[in-house]
Amino acid sequence: MNNGLLLRALSAGYPRGENVVFDVALQAPRGSVTALLGPNGSGKSTLLKAVLGLVSSRGEVFLDEDPLGELTAVERATRLAYVPQKSLLRARLTVRQVVDQGRFAHRGAYGGRSSSDVEAVEQAMDDVGISSLSQRFFTEISGGEQQRVLLARALATGANALLLDEPTSALDVRQVLGLHQVLRRLADRGCSILVVLHGLDEALAHADRAVLLNAGRVVAEGSAKDVISGETIRSVYGVDIRHGEGLGFHLLETEQ
């Protein structure tokens, strides 16, 4: 399997509490979109935070065979990017200034912006369709627009591994499709994508691989089609899959 993100026996939790994630082993290879699935409280967000070092954990995390813990802060910031569920940013910054934060680790001691920094910011905003918002204040745009700005900030890092925590939760249907187009392009360029999703139909439509968590443990991993199967979903969610029902959408050709 291609290099990318690899977790071995990763357990994680919070101070003064029990572990939430137990002995997780998974792969998010380069060139693929890997969906992280599971019911509420199954440990999906905690797992991402453990990879990022934001919660206490034990186990091993590798990025392209390099132990993540042995990388410098700058190396991690330029090779691994994160899109949280929502931003706590309250400063009066424009959208362009927020996206520009993604270039911080690329700057020298004096922090000057290079032409490549400017180009990366412009490209990231264009990729997620927020160029027209560049001079708007981040705190004054909608939740869905803010989520796309956070994605653009992650893209501006130029990282080849991307972690996303429920990035579609605040998006409308067109924005969801557009985001998955961006993730597909990144995967096709050789990036490793690990994305937390709630919608099983969304994962089945857009992910190559899936990892299903339940009570903090991996219960299934493999192709999205194999993981999102009747027996597995029934045992974890207590529901049956019904095929051929509901609505389906795709982006108009002129908007792709």
C-alpha positions in Angstrom: 0.0 0.0 0.0 1.3 3.5 -0.8 2.9 5.6 1.9 0.7 8.1 3.7 -0.6 8.2 7.3 -0.2 5.0 9.3 -1.4 4.4 12.9 -0.3 1.5 15.1 -1.8 0.6 18.4 -2.9 4.2 19.1 -4.8 4.8 22.3 -5.9 8.3 23.5 -7.9 10.2 26.0 -8.2 13.3 28.1 -6.6 14.4 31.4 -8.4 12.9 34.5 -10.4 10.6 32.3 -10.3 7.2 30.7 -9.2 6.5 27.2 -11.6 7.2 24.4 -9.7 5.5 21.7 -8.2 2.0 22.1 -5.3 0.4 20.1 -6.4 1.8 16.8 -4.5 0.7 13.7 -5.4 2.2 10.4 -3.9 3.4 7.1 -4.8 6.5 5.0 -2.6 5.9 2.0 -1.5 8.5 -0.5 -3.8 8.8 -3.5 -6.9 7.9 -1.6 -9.7 9.5 0.4 -10.2 7.6 3.6 -13.5 8.2 5.5 -13.4 7.8 9.3 -16.9 6.7 10.3 -18.7 5.8 13.5 -21.7 6.8 15.7 -21.6 9.9 17.9 -19.1 9.3 20.8 -17.1 6.6 19.0 -13.9 8.6 19.2 -13.4 10.0 15.7 -12.5 13.5 16.7 -10.3 12.3 19.5 -8.4 10.1 17.1 -7.6 13.1 14.9 -6.5 15.1 17.8 -4.3 12.3 19.0 -2.6 12.2 15.6 -2.0 15.9 15.9 -0.7 15.7 19.4 -3.5 17.7 20.9 -4.5 15.0 23.4 -2.4 12.5 25.4 -1.8 9.3 23.6 0.4 6.2 23.3 1.2 4.2 20.2 2.8 5.1 16.9 2.0 7.5 14.1 3.9 7.5 10.9 3.8 9.9 7.9 5.4 8.4 4.8 7.3 6.0 7.1 8.6 8.9 9.2 7.6 8.8 12.9 5.5 11.9 13.4 6.9 12.5 16.8 10.4 12.8 15.4 9.5 15.6 13.0 10.2 19.2 13.9 7.3 21.5 14.4 8.0 23.1 11.0 8.2 19.8 9.2 4.9 18.7 10.7 3.2 22.0 9.8 4.3 21.7 6.2 3.5 18.0 5.8 0.3 17.6 7.8 -2.7 19.9 7.8 -5.9 19.9 9.9 -9.4 21.3 9.3 -11.4 21.4 12.6 -15.1 21.2 12.9 -15.3 24.9 13.6 -12.9 27.7 14.3 -12.5 29.5 17.6 -11.0 32.5 15.7 -12.5 35.7 16.9 -9.9 38.2 15.7 -10.9 40.7 13.1 -9.1 39.1 10.2 -10.0 39.0 6.6 -10.5 35.7 4.8 -7.3 36.3 2.9 -5.4 36.8 6.2 -6.9 33.6 7.7 -5.9 31.6 4.6 -2.4 33.2 4.7 -1.9 31.7 8.2 -1.4 28.4 6.4 1.9 29.7 5.0 3.4 30.6 8.4 5.7 27.6 8.6 7.1 28.3 5.1 8.5 31.7 6.1 12.0 32.5 7.3 13.0 34.2 10.5 11.8 37.6 9.3 8.4 36.3 8.2 8.3 38.0 4.8 5.8 36.8 2.2 7.3 35.4 -0.9 5.7 35.1 -4.3 5.2 31.4 -3.7 3.3 32.3 -0.5 1.0 34.7 -2.4 0.5 32.1 -5.2 -0.4 29.3 -2.7 -2.9 31.5 -0.9 -4.6 32.6 -4.2 -4.6 29.0 -5.5 -6.1 27.7 -2.2 -8.9 30.3 -2.2 -9.6 29.5 -5.9 -9.7 25.7 -5.2 -12.5 26.0 -2.7 -14.4 28.9 -4.4 -13.9 31.7 -1.9 -11.8 34.2 -3.9 -14.8 36.6 -3.9 -14.8 36.6 -0.1 -11.1 37.4 0.3 -11.7 40.9 1.7 -14.6 39.9 3.9 -14.0 39.5 7.7 -13.9 35.9 8.7 -16.2 36.5 11.7 -18.9 38.1 9.5 -19.4 35.2 6.9 -21.6 32.2 7.3 -20.6 29.0 9.0 -20.5 27.1 5.7 -18.2 29.8 4.3 -16.0 29.7 7.3 -15.6 26.0 6.9 -14.4 26.5 3.3 -11.9 29.2 4.5 -10.5 26.7 7.0 -10.1 24.2 4.2 -8.3 26.8 2.1 -6.0 27.6 5.0 -5.1 23.9 5.2 -4.5 23.7 1.4 -2.3 26.7 1.5 0.2 24.8 3.7 1.0 22.6 0.7 0.9 19.6 3.0 0.6 16.1 1.5 -1.5 14.7 4.3 -4.8 16.3 5.3 -7.0 15.6 8.4 -10.6 16.9 8.3 -13.1 16.7 11.1 -16.7 16.7 9.7 -15.9 19.3 7.1 -19.3 19.1 5.4 -21.5 19.5 8.5 -22.2 23.2 7.8 -22.3 23.1 4.0 -25.2 23.0 1.6 -25.5 20.3 -1.0 -23.6 22.1 -3.7 -20.8 23.1 -1.3 -20.6 19.4 -0.1 -20.1 18.2 -3.7 -17.6 21.0 -4.4 -15.6 20.0 -1.3 -15.4 16.4 -2.3 -14.2 17.5 -5.8 -11.4 19.3 -4.1 -10.5 16.3 -1.9 -10.6 14.0 -5.0 -8.2 16.3 -6.9 -5.8 16.3 -3.9 -5.9 12.6 -3.7 -5.3 12.3 -7.4 -2.2 14.5 -6.9 -0.9 11.9 -4.3 -2.2 13.4 -1.0 -3.3 11.3 1.9 -6.8 12.3 3.0 -8.4 11.2 6.3 -11.8 12.8 6.7 -14.4 12.3 9.5 -17.9 11.9 8.0 -21.3 11.3 9.5 -23.2 10.4 6.3 -22.7 6.9 5.3 -24.1 7.6 1.8 -21.7 10.5 1.5 -18.7 8.2 2.4 -19.9 5.6 -0.1 -20.2 8.1 -2.9 -16.9 9.9 -2.4 -14.4 7.9 -0.3 -12.1 5.2 -1.6 -11.6 3.6 1.8 -13.3 3.7 5.1 -12.5 3.0 8.7 -15.4 2.3 11.1 -15.1 3.0 14.8 -17.4 1.9 17.5 -16.7 2.6 21.2 -13.2 3.8 20.4 -12.1 0.6 18.5 -11.8 -0.2 14.8 -14.5 -2.7 13.8 -14.0 -2.6 10.1 -11.4 -1.2 7.6 -11.1 -1.5 3.8 -12.8 -0.3 0.7 -15.8 2.0 1.4 -18.1 -0.5 -0.3 -17.0 -3.4 1.9 -17.1 -1.4 5.2 -20.5 0.1 4.5 -22.2 -3.2 4.3 -25.5 -4.5 5.7 -24.2 -6.7 8.5 -21.5 -4.3 9.7 -23.8 -1.3 9.7 -26.5 -3.2 11.4 -24.2 -4.3 14.2 -22.8 -0.8 14.8 -25.7 1.5 14.1 -28.7 -0.8 14.6 -30.2 0.1 11.1 -30.6 -1.7 7.8 -29.3 -0.4 4.5 -31.9 0.2 1.8 -30.5 0.6 -1.7 -32.0 2.7 -4.4 -34.0 5.1 -2.2 -33.6 8.8 -1.6 -32.2 11.7 -3.7 -29.0 11.8 -5.5 -27.1 14.9 -6.7 -24.2 15.9 -8.9 -22.6 19.2 -9.9 -23.7 20.8 -13.1 -21.0 20.5 -15.8 -20.7 24.3 -16.1 -19.9 24.5 -12.4 -17.2 21.8 -12.1 
